[in-house]
Amino acid sequence: MVTLLVIGLLWVVTTYLFEGRYPLPYFAEHHATDWLFNGNLYIGFLIMMSGFLGLLRWK
């Protein structure tokens, strides 16, 4: 679970450092004018959210 949190954090930091063009350049190339331009951020936060939800169910 902590691994997902760290991977999500690295994903978001990488997205900010490369201005949305990396790790998946698809969003920057095909959605430059709409809300999906931030798709890499959405994916990173989704990965972190899944790690957090896993921590909530940890026994």
Beta strands, then each sheet from edge to edge (+ up, - down):
end
